[in-house]
Amino acid sequence: MQALAEIQSPGSGLQTKATRFLSLDVFRGMTVAGMIMVNTPGSWSYVYAPLRHAPWDGCTPTDLVFPFFLFAVGNALSFSMSKYEAQGTGKVLQKIFTRTALIFAIGLFLNWFPFVRFQDDAYVFKQFESLRIFGVLQRIALAYMGGALIVHFFKPLKAFIAALSLLVLYCIILVTFGDLTLEGNAVLKLDRWLIGEAHMYHGYFSKVLNENIAFDPEGLLSTIPAMASVVFGFLVGKFIKEKGSSYEMITHLLVAAMLSLFVSLCWDLAFPINKPIWSSSYVFYTTGLAMMVLSFILFVVEMKGRRNWTNAFVLFGKNPLLIYALSGIIVKIYGLIRIDDGGAYGAIYRYVFQPIGGDYFGSLLFALAHVALFLLVGWFLDKKKIYVRV
């Protein structure tokens, strides 16, 4: 998907430059595979701790997947923006807003799909009145838009200052207009005022209220710091492109990673690392770790030339929109197929994977099977030269 990250693969539009940095495609593919794995456990009751999101403050490996993807969005922008800028500001803005609208619309479609649900032994239509407005693709769309506008109108240094300013402003807003709890944060308050609780995510359990409450981890206000994640990814991608494959480039990247982690841990003392509200410290923390992981991949792939292991991840990265969308669609289709008074999703886990691996490992095997399934989908699409872009 060109906008699901403006992140084109070696064979899909940026042939010369992207092939030079296969590492960026590998990094992106890893995030897509990771998103599928953490979203499809056999049972949400049996998930290993590292594959769960932190309940509120803190960060698990699973909490790294989404910001890593937005970081990859920025990486790709560093290669594509120069090409589009030659067409003039009007054309650039048209492309940015069109892609944003399309990705957002696809996200709404996935939230609504399959348009019916099983209730009281019958299929009933999902009403728009209870449709969740925000979501993962919607967050990607808006963060892409904000990040792309910043890097288009500002030079690198000013883009960095703009991103940093967004993080400071966001911190001030959250402290001023609420607290940093699940029940009282400004992200929740704005979404509740803007779209209403019926259109919000209801998956967070409040220990204070002893019930699930309306709170969207992809809410509108918390998209502001997510834009900074994209900008930082752009700046790193631009740096890699300009410096080329060298030990000096990797060393500088590691130093920047250390500085980012240091800033995050200092900021964590006042504004805790927190994915649900996408705290400013969380942005620096995940950006630092993303740079460290990318440095390692650059060293192995670009410097040492060890590329045989990268093919699977590149396949995921060539069709991120289609693969991610299909992974969500198939899970919802499982829910429509009724087996033993439940959906096919749970039945497959109980009758196939749980007997093989037990509760927890069987649940993980279920998720890995989905990753393998969509690896085959990616291979088929690549073989047929099918690349879906917005």
Kinemage of the C-alpha trace (Angstrom):
@kinemage 1
@onewidth
@group {chain A} dominant
@subgroup {mainchain}
@vectorlist {calphas} color= white
{ca met a 1} P 0.000 0.000 0.000
{ca gln a 2} L 1.585 3.156 -1.040
{ca ala a 3} L -0.047 5.200 1.642
{ca leu a 4} L -0.251 2.548 4.312
{ca ala a 5} L 3.122 3.727 4.594
{ca glu a 6} L 4.179 5.357 1.476
{ca ile a 7} L 6.455 2.451 2.027
{ca gln a 8} L 7.318 0.956 -1.244
{ca ser a 9} L 9.255 -2.234 -1.616
{ca pro a 10} L 12.264 -2.858 -3.858
{ca gly a 11} L 10.024 -4.077 -6.624
{ca ser a 12} L 7.302 -1.517 -6.363
{ca gly a 13} L 8.306 1.923 -7.413
{ca leu a 14} L 11.587 2.938 -5.826
{ca gln a 15} L 13.710 0.262 -7.429
{ca thr a 16} L 17.114 1.839 -7.336
{ca lys a 17} L 17.104 3.453 -3.923
{ca ala a 18} L 14.977 0.907 -2.060
{ca thr a 19} L 17.105 -2.026 -3.265
{ca arg a 20} L 20.099 -0.250 -1.843
{ca phe a 21} L 18.460 -0.324 1.565
{ca leu a 22} L 16.725 -3.662 1.736
{ca ser a 23} L 16.913 -3.277 5.505
{ca leu a 24} L 14.078 -0.743 5.488
{ca asp a 25} L 11.822 -3.202 3.677
{ca val a 26} L 12.781 -5.976 6.082
{ca phe a 27} L 12.012 -3.750 9.056
{ca arg a 28} L 8.615 -2.852 7.607
{ca gly a 29} L 7.785 -6.475 6.842
{ca met a 30} L 8.647 -7.473 10.395
{ca thr a 31} L 6.130 -4.979 11.737
{ca val a 32} L 3.365 -6.281 9.446
{ca ala a 33} L 4.050 -9.876 10.502
{ca gly a 34} L 4.154 -8.731 14.114
{ca met a 35} L 0.790 -6.979 13.824
{ca ile a 36} L -0.817 -10.172 12.535
{ca met a 37} L 0.763 -12.319 15.234
{ca val a 38} L -0.268 -10.185 18.211
{ca asn a 39} L -3.791 -9.645 16.835
{ca thr a 40} L -4.664 -13.329 16.320
{ca pro a 41} L -3.930 -15.489 19.375
{ca gly a 42} L -5.940 -18.678 19.579
{ca ser a 43} L -7.504 -17.412 22.801
{ca trp a 44} L -7.177 -14.022 24.452
{ca ser a 45} L -7.332 -15.872 27.767
{ca tyr a 46} L -4.066 -17.640 26.993
{ca val a 47} L -1.482 -15.169 25.749
{ca tyr a 48} L 2.127 -15.080 26.919
{ca ala a 49} L 2.942 -11.867 28.795
{ca pro a 50} L 5.318 -10.438 26.128
{ca leu a 51} L 2.525 -10.807 23.559
{ca arg a 52} L 0.067 -8.779 25.624
{ca his a 53} L -0.235 -5.009 25.706
{ca ala a 54} L 0.676 -3.325 28.958
{ca pro a 55} L -2.607 -2.682 30.855
{ca trp a 56} L -1.780 1.044 31.100
{ca asp a 57} L 1.665 2.471 31.923
{ca gly a 58} L 4.668 0.500 30.700
{ca cys a 59} L 5.668 -1.134 27.449
{ca thr a 60} L 5.797 -4.766 26.338
{ca pro a 61} L 7.276 -6.100 23.064
{ca thr a 62} L 3.734 -6.058 21.664
{ca asp a 63} L 3.502 -2.328 22.367
{ca leu a 64} L 6.434 -1.773 20.000
{ca val a 65} L 4.780 -3.137 16.867
{ca phe a 66} L 2.491 -0.221 15.961
{ca pro a 67} L 4.971 2.635 16.597
{ca phe a 68} L 7.606 0.655 14.688
{ca phe a 69} L 5.213 0.563 11.750
{ca leu a 70} L 4.645 4.324 11.890
{ca phe a 71} L 8.415 4.735 12.067
{ca ala a 72} L 8.607 2.676 8.861
{ca val a 73} L 5.986 4.953 7.305
{ca gly a 74} L 8.358 7.844 7.913
{ca asn a 75} L 11.318 5.876 6.548
{ca ala a 76} L 9.512 5.447 3.249
{ca leu a 77} L 8.470 9.086 3.087
{ca ser a 78} L 12.144 10.023 2.990
{ca phe a 79} L 12.411 8.222 -0.344
{ca ser a 80} L 9.107 9.219 -1.905
{ca met a 81} L 8.614 12.855 -0.911
{ca ser a 82} L 11.428 14.187 -3.080
{ca lys a 83} L 9.814 12.615 -6.127
{ca tyr a 84} L 6.407 14.116 -5.369
{ca glu a 85} L 7.758 17.537 -4.451
{ca ala a 86} L 8.988 17.944 -8.006
{ca gln a 87} L 5.321 17.984 -9.047
{ca gly a 88} L 4.547 21.076 -6.979
{ca thr a 89} L 2.848 21.735 -3.658
{ca gly a 90} L -0.672 21.442 -5.052
{ca lys a 91} L -0.027 17.950 -6.366
{ca val a 92} L 1.696 16.889 -3.162
{ca leu a 93} L -1.226 18.051 -1.018
{ca gln a 94} L -3.692 16.321 -3.314
{ca lys a 95} L -1.801 13.035 -2.946
{ca ile a 96} L -1.481 13.364 0.821
{ca phe a 97} L -5.158 14.163 1.445
{ca thr a 98} L -6.410 11.575 -1.043
{ca arg a 99} L -4.367 8.806 0.541
{ca thr a 100} L -5.379 9.901 4.001
{ca ala a 101} L -9.073 9.773 3.104
{ca leu a 102} L -8.780 6.383 1.413
{ca ile a 103} L -6.883 4.729 4.251
{ca phe a 104} L -9.294 6.187 6.804
{ca ala a 105} L -12.253 4.907 4.766
{ca ile a 106} L -10.734 1.433 4.548
{ca gly a 107} L -10.334 1.471 8.316
{ca leu a 108} L -14.016 2.337 8.749
{ca phe a 109} L -14.932 -0.445 6.341
{ca leu a 110} L -12.957 -2.976 8.372
{ca asn a 111} L -14.599 -1.774 11.588
{ca trp a 112} L -18.045 -2.264 10.065
{ca phe a 113} L -17.320 -5.511 8.206
{ca pro a 114} L -19.020 -8.008 7.886
{ca phe a 115} L -21.974 -5.678 8.517
{ca val a 116} L -23.823 -8.338 10.524
{ca arg a 117} L -23.245 -10.029 13.862
{ca phe a 118} L -24.638 -13.109 15.554
{ca gln a 119} L -27.027 -12.180 18.352
{ca asp a 120} L -29.823 -14.158 20.034
{ca asp a 121} L -29.412 -17.092 17.617
{ca ala a 122} L -29.781 -14.840 14.579
{ca tyr a 123} L -27.731 -12.579 12.340
{ca val a 124} L -28.510 -8.893 12.821
{ca phe a 125} L -27.162 -5.874 10.978
{ca lys a 126} L -24.519 -3.735 12.645
{ca gln a 127} L -25.921 -0.256 13.090
{ca phe a 128} L -23.906 2.836 12.235
{ca glu a 129} L -24.935 4.244 15.599
{ca ser a 130} L -22.538 1.806 17.284
{ca leu a 131} L -19.755 1.815 14.677
{ca arg a 132} L -16.277 2.470 16.050
{ca ile a 133} L -14.941 5.514 14.212
{ca phe a 134} L -11.233 5.259 14.978
{ca gly a 135} L -8.868 2.315 14.686
{ca val a 136} L -5.448 1.202 13.512
{ca leu a 137} L -5.798 2.224 9.868
{ca gln a 138} L -7.428 5.487 10.856
{ca arg a 139} L -4.457 6.214 13.126
{ca ile a 140} L -2.070 5.376 10.276
{ca ala a 141} L -3.995 7.664 7.917
{ca leu a 142} L -3.971 10.689 10.217
{ca ala a 143} L -0.401 10.181 11.433
{ca tyr a 144} L 0.733 9.827 7.817
{ca met a 145} L -1.083 13.022 6.887
{ca gly a 146} L 0.403 15.043 9.730
{ca gly a 147} L 3.889 13.653 9.264
{ca ala a 148} L 3.830 14.152 5.498
{ca leu a 149} L 2.670 17.763 5.813
{ca ile a 150} L 5.402 18.551 8.330
{ca val a 151} L 8.233 17.078 6.262
{ca his a 152} L 6.893 18.720 3.103
{ca phe a 153} L 6.735 22.243 4.509
{ca phe a 154} L 9.772 22.131 6.813
{ca lys a 155} L 13.443 21.373 6.326
{ca pro a 156} L 14.817 18.491 8.452
{ca leu a 157} L 15.894 20.579 11.449
{ca lys a 158} L 12.643 22.513 11.550
{ca ala a 159} L 10.699 19.270 11.050
{ca phe a 160} L 12.443 17.844 14.114
{ca ile a 161} L 11.622 20.985 16.102
{ca ala a 162} L 8.002 20.790 14.917
{ca ala a 163} L 7.733 17.148 16.015
{ca leu a 164} L 9.307 17.932 19.380
{ca ser a 165} L 6.927 20.864 19.786
{ca leu a 166} L 3.970 18.562 19.142
{ca leu a 167} L 5.169 16.234 21.897
{ca val a 168} L 5.611 19.078 24.383
{ca leu a 169} L 2.237 20.571 23.447
{ca tyr a 170} L 0.567 17.174 23.807
{ca cys a 171} L 2.070 16.718 27.254
{ca ile a 172} L 0.793 20.136 28.323
{ca ile a 173} L -2.701 19.408 26.976
{ca leu a 174} L -2.990 16.106 28.821
{ca val a 175} L -1.773 17.531 32.110
{ca thr a 176} L -3.970 20.629 31.795
{ca phe a 177} L -7.270 19.086 30.704
{ca gly a 178} L -7.307 15.888 32.712
{ca asp a 179} L -5.115 13.408 34.490
{ca leu a 180} L -3.113 10.463 33.175
{ca thr a 181} L -5.531 7.748 34.274
{ca leu a 182} L -7.754 5.576 32.115
{ca glu a 183} L -10.881 7.218 33.480
{ca gly a 184} L -9.824 10.869 33.424
{ca asn a 185} L -7.445 11.495 30.511
{ca ala a 186} L -8.000 14.207 27.913
{ca val a 187} L -7.897 11.728 25.013
{ca leu a 188} L -11.017 10.029 26.349
{ca lys a 189} L -12.712 13.362 27.089
{ca leu a 190} L -12.217 14.732 23.570
{ca asp a 191} L -13.426 11.562 21.852
{ca arg a 192} L -16.436 11.345 24.158
{ca trp a 193} L -17.341 14.964 23.326
{ca leu a 194} L -16.592 14.677 19.615
{ca ile a 195} L -18.017 11.298 18.579
{ca gly a 196} L -19.758 9.920 21.672
{ca glu a 197} L -19.175 6.746 23.645
{ca ala a 198} L -21.159 4.580 21.218
{ca his a 199} L -18.523 5.168 18.532
{ca met a 200} L -15.561 4.435 20.810
{ca tyr a 201} L -13.641 1.280 21.678
{ca his a 202} L -14.935 -0.520 24.777
{ca gly a 203} L -12.129 -2.975 25.472
{ca tyr a 204} L -10.456 -1.328 28.477
{ca phe a 205} L -11.424 -2.489 31.961
{ca ser a 206} L -11.600 0.159 34.669
{ca lys a 207} L -10.645 -1.108 38.109
{ca val a 208} L -12.102 2.085 39.545
{ca leu a 209} L -15.529 1.564 37.974
{ca asn a 210} L -15.249 -2.243 37.878
{ca glu a 211} L -16.418 -2.387 34.271
{ca asn a 212} L -15.263 -1.879 30.709
{ca ile a 213} L -15.400 1.757 29.679
{ca ala a 214} L -15.355 3.711 26.433
{ca phe a 215} L -11.768 4.645 25.628
{ca asp a 216} L -10.089 4.534 22.240
{ca pro a 217} L -6.327 3.852 22.134
{ca glu a 218} L -6.392 5.284 18.605
{ca gly a 219} L -8.285 8.394 19.654
{ca leu a 220} L -8.064 11.707 17.846
{ca leu a 221} L -5.975 13.637 20.377
{ca ser a 222} L -3.360 10.898 20.771
{ca thr a 223} L -2.796 11.010 17.015
{ca ile a 224} L -0.781 14.197 17.587
{ca pro a 225} L 2.240 12.403 19.110
{ca ala a 226} L 1.838 9.584 16.567
{ca met a 227} L 2.589 12.173 13.882
{ca ala a 228} L 5.932 12.745 15.600
{ca ser a 229} L 6.672 9.016 15.273
{ca val a 230} L 6.296 9.387 11.502
{ca val a 231} L 8.473 12.507 11.378
{ca phe a 232} L 11.269 10.818 13.344
{ca gly a 233} L 11.090 7.858 10.977
{ca phe a 234} L 11.402 10.253 8.038
{ca leu a 235} L 14.468 11.941 9.516
{ca val a 236} L 16.157 8.588 10.149
{ca gly a 237} L 15.336 7.381 6.641
{ca lys a 238} L 16.696 10.589 5.134
{ca phe a 239} L 19.877 10.247 7.187
{ca ile a 240} L 20.378 6.652 6.030
{ca lys a 241} L 19.756 7.608 2.412
{ca glu a 242} L 22.248 10.477 2.541
{ca lys a 243} L 25.000 8.678 4.476
{ca gly a 244} L 24.775 5.328 2.687
{ca ser a 245} L 25.821 1.953 4.068
{ca ser a 246} L 28.715 2.548 6.417
{ca tyr a 247} L 29.821 1.817 9.950
{ca glu a 248} L 29.795 5.558 10.595
{ca met a 249} L 26.101 5.757 9.695
{ca ile a 250} L 25.240 2.811 11.960
{ca thr a 251} L 27.295 4.291 14.803
{ca his a 252} L 25.518 7.630 14.522
{ca leu a 253} L 22.177 5.836 14.441
{ca leu a 254} L 23.014 3.933 17.618
{ca val a 255} L 24.106 7.122 19.378
{ca ala a 256} L 20.822 8.775 18.385
{ca ala a 257} L 18.971 5.712 19.674
{ca met a 258} L 20.711 5.979 23.044
{ca leu a 259} L 19.860 9.676 23.292
{ca ser a 260} L 16.234 8.989 22.426
{ca leu a 261} L 16.006 6.291 25.094
{ca phe a 262} L 17.640 8.599 27.647
{ca val a 263} L 15.119 11.358 26.899
{ca ser a 264} L 12.258 8.869 27.157
{ca leu a 265} L 13.346 7.555 30.541
{ca cys a 266} L 13.766 11.087 31.897
{ca trp a 267} L 10.363 12.162 30.562
{ca asp a 268} L 8.852 8.947 31.927
{ca leu a 269} L 9.315 10.331 35.435
{ca ala a 270} L 6.670 12.996 34.767
{ca phe a 271} L 4.756 11.616 31.759
{ca pro a 272} L 4.921 7.798 31.947
{ca ile a 273} L 5.618 5.599 28.946
{ca asn a 274} L 2.118 4.628 27.888
{ca lys a 275} L 0.816 3.226 24.611
{ca pro a 276} L -2.956 3.767 25.085
{ca ile a 277} L -2.490 7.544 25.281
{ca trp a 278} L 0.677 7.424 23.095
{ca ser a 279} L 2.592 9.500 25.619
{ca ser a 280} L 5.486 11.700 24.536
{ca ser a 281} L 7.926 9.546 26.500
{ca tyr a 282} L 6.507 6.518 24.666
{ca val a 283} L 7.327 8.162 21.321
{ca phe a 284} L 10.972 8.684 22.277
{ca tyr a 285} L 11.187 5.217 23.839
{ca thr a 286} L 9.833 3.390 20.791
{ca thr a 287} L 11.792 5.593 18.381
{ca gly a 288} L 15.011 4.766 20.229
{ca leu a 289} L 14.290 1.042 20.143
{ca ala a 290} L 13.277 1.242 16.473
{ca met a 291} L 16.623 2.846 15.648
{ca met a 292} L 18.460 0.130 17.568
{ca val a 293} L 16.618 -2.672 15.763
{ca leu a 294} L 17.089 -0.969 12.405
{ca ser a 295} L 20.807 -0.506 13.128
{ca phe a 296} L 21.160 -4.239 13.735
{ca ile a 297} L 19.297 -5.073 10.514
{ca leu a 298} L 21.427 -2.582 8.570
{ca phe a 299} L 24.574 -4.181 9.960
{ca val a 300} L 23.498 -7.723 9.094
{ca val a 301} L 21.883 -7.030 5.721
{ca glu a 302} L 23.790 -4.086 4.254
{ca met a 303} L 27.217 -4.455 5.841
{ca lys a 304} L 27.515 -8.238 6.130
{ca gly a 305} L 25.368 -9.044 3.100
{ca arg a 306} L 23.356 -11.751 4.855
{ca arg a 307} L 20.075 -11.509 3.004
{ca asn a 308} L 18.730 -15.040 2.585
{ca trp a 309} L 16.588 -14.755 5.707
{ca thr a 310} L 14.924 -11.530 4.580
{ca asn a 311} L 12.667 -12.850 1.801
{ca ala a 312} L 9.665 -13.648 3.988
{ca phe a 313} L 9.607 -10.205 5.588
{ca val a 314} L 9.950 -8.444 2.237
{ca leu a 315} L 6.871 -10.335 1.000
{ca phe a 316} L 4.851 -8.929 3.895
{ca gly a 317} L 6.094 -5.448 3.104
{ca lys a 318} L 5.157 -5.471 -0.571
{ca asn a 319} L 1.405 -5.606 0.104
{ca pro a 320} L 0.940 -4.305 3.650
{ca leu a 321} L -2.575 -2.924 3.122
{ca leu a 322} L -4.007 -6.003 1.461
{ca ile a 323} L -2.336 -8.457 3.823
{ca tyr a 324} L -3.306 -6.539 6.955
{ca ala a 325} L -6.876 -6.033 5.731
{ca leu a 326} L -7.284 -9.696 4.787
{ca ser a 327} L -5.949 -10.800 8.163
{ca gly a 328} L -8.660 -8.743 9.853
{ca ile a 329} L -11.378 -9.806 7.437
{ca ile a 330} L -10.747 -13.522 7.837
{ca val a 331} L -10.942 -13.254 11.630
{ca lys a 332} L -14.351 -11.593 11.336
{ca ile a 333} L -15.530 -14.240 8.887
{ca tyr a 334} L -14.588 -16.877 11.463
{ca gly a 335} L -17.071 -15.219 13.779
{ca leu a 336} L -19.911 -15.690 11.296
{ca ile a 337} L -19.346 -19.446 11.025
{ca arg a 338} L -21.115 -21.056 13.956
{ca ile a 339} L -19.617 -24.199 15.507
{ca asp a 340} L -20.723 -25.563 18.888
{ca asp a 341} L -22.612 -22.383 19.783
{ca gly a 342} L -19.518 -20.320 19.071
{ca gly a 343} L -17.472 -18.984 16.195
{ca ala a 344} L -15.106 -20.966 14.000
{ca tyr a 345} L -12.185 -18.983 15.424
{ca gly a 346} L -12.522 -20.511 18.869
{ca ala a 347} L -13.390 -23.927 17.466
{ca ile a 348} L -10.210 -24.089 15.376
{ca tyr a 349} L -8.178 -23.252 18.449
{ca arg a 350} L -9.957 -25.779 20.680
{ca tyr a 351} L -9.993 -28.677 18.231
{ca val a 352} L -6.701 -28.169 16.395
{ca phe a 353} L -4.142 -26.063 18.222
{ca gln a 354} L -5.027 -26.528 21.886
{ca pro a 355} L -4.696 -30.338 21.691
{ca ile a 356} L -1.302 -29.941 20.012
{ca gly a 357} L 0.282 -27.282 22.197
{ca gly a 358} L -1.887 -26.827 25.243
{ca asp a 359} L -3.440 -23.560 26.353
{ca tyr a 360} L -0.684 -20.985 25.922
{ca phe a 361} L 1.579 -22.585 23.329
{ca gly a 362} L -1.441 -23.710 21.333
{ca ser a 363} L -2.681 -20.126 21.321
{ca leu a 364} L 0.711 -18.978 20.034
{ca leu a 365} L 0.723 -21.709 17.361
{ca phe a 366} L -2.662 -20.441 16.187
{ca ala a 367} L -1.214 -16.940 15.758
{ca leu a 368} L 1.894 -18.240 13.982
{ca ala a 369} L -0.313 -20.278 11.654
{ca his a 370} L -2.042 -17.051 10.641
{ca val a 371} L 1.309 -15.412 10.003
{ca ala a 372} L 2.286 -18.389 7.819
{ca leu a 373} L -1.047 -18.231 5.995
{ca phe a 374} L -0.564 -14.605 5.057
{ca leu a 375} L 3.038 -15.224 4.138
{ca leu a 376} L 1.637 -17.600 1.513
{ca val a 377} L -0.805 -14.882 0.469
{ca gly a 378} L 2.094 -12.453 0.135
{ca trp a 379} L 4.077 -14.978 -1.894
{ca phe a 380} L 1.134 -15.570 -4.243
{ca leu a 381} L 0.531 -11.854 -4.740
{ca asp a 382} L 4.207 -11.259 -5.436
{ca lys a 383} L 4.347 -14.160 -7.882
{ca lys a 384} L 1.385 -12.709 -9.767
{ca lys a 385} L 2.907 -9.203 -9.555
{ca ile a 386} L -0.154 -7.944 -7.699
{ca tyr a 387} L 0.617 -4.896 -5.578
{ca val a 388} L -2.327 -3.035 -4.090
{ca arg a 389} L -1.718 0.663 -3.603
{ca val a 390} L -3.938 3.557 -2.669
